[in-house]
Amino acid sequence: MPLLNISTNKEIKDEQSLLSKSSEFISSLLNKPENYVMVKISDSLSMYFAGTDEYCAFIEIKSIGSLVPSKMSKSICEFFATELEISLERIYIYFQDVNSNHWAWNSRTFG
């Protein structure tokens, strides 16, 4: 918690760098300790968005609290547009606030 899932049809050449930058970014944005942040990348996927197969991304952010989509969407879009070199209008973001009773770590739930 939080979990950042990055899906794109673009090939990511330096996955470790993107994982590290994304983890730090989300930790800072959500004000959560980075030692709880998990980042997952799926690249080179078959994806089709807005009638084309041009580069696009689907970003999922799941967290126990701390999500304010209306205030975070711009910075998240700009971060991934820059890092992935994908235009802003080709990025979808999905926010999910997870109940602490539904998220476990180290053999027990957070709530």
Secondary structure in CASP SS format (residue, H / E / C, confidence):
PFRMAT SS
TARGET T0000
AUTHOR 0000-0000-0000
METHOD secondary structure of the structure
MODEL  1
M C 1.00
P C 1.00
L E 1.00
L E 1.00
N E 1.00
I E 1.00
S E 1.00
T E 1.00
N C 1.00
K C 1.00
E C 1.00
I C 1.00
K C 1.00
D C 1.00
E H 1.00
Q H 1.00
S H 1.00
L H 1.00
L H 1.00
S H 1.00
K H 1.00
S H 1.00
S H 1.00
E H 1.00
F H 1.00
I H 1.00
S H 1.00
S H 1.00
L H 1.00
L H 1.00
N C 1.00
K C 1.00
P C 1.00
E H 1.00
N H 1.00
Y H 1.00
V C 1.00
M E 1.00
V E 1.00
K E 1.00
I E 1.00
S E 1.00
D C 1.00
S C 1.00
L C 1.00
S C 1.00
M C 1.00
Y C 1.00
F E 1.00
A C 1.00
G C 1.00
T E 1.00
D C 1.00
E C 1.00
Y C 1.00
C C 1.00
A E 1.00
F E 1.00
I E 1.00
E E 1.00
I E 1.00
K E 1.00
S E 1.00
I C 1.00
G C 1.00
S C 1.00
L C 1.00
V C 1.00
P H 1.00
S H 1.00
K H 1.00
M H 1.00
S H 1.00
K H 1.00
S H 1.00
I H 1.00
C H 1.00
E H 1.00
F H 1.00
F H 1.00
A H 1.00
T H 1.00
E H 1.00
L H 1.00
E C 1.00
I C 1.00
S C 1.00
L H 1.00
E H 1.00
R H 1.00
I E 1.00
Y E 1.00
I E 1.00
Y E 1.00
F E 1.00
Q E 1.00
D E 1.00
V C 1.00
N C 1.00
S H 1.00
N H 1.00
H H 1.00
W C 1.00
A E 1.00
W E 1.00
N C 1.00
S C 1.00
R E 1.00
T E 1.00
F C 1.00
G C 1.00
END
